[in-house]
Amino acid sequence: MKKSTLIPTLLTIYLAVMAGIGFPRFLSGEFSPLFYFGLIALTLTIIWLLRRNLLKREQNSQTRRLSR
């Protein structure tokens, strides 16, 4: 499995687990909806940017290998 698929997948699974653990605190009112869902959205955006970066690096690596 490629690094650009494996790492973001593992991070997304980790985020889902952490969001599940934090959900009761959200329901109790300890976290506001903006904080809870905003943090999830921010983390997903960062994971998406990481995946784009990893894909670009893999493509550049393949291009360099083919040009040799």
Secondary structure as UniProt FT lines:
FT   HELIX           3..27
FT   TURN            28..29
FT   HELIX           33..67
//
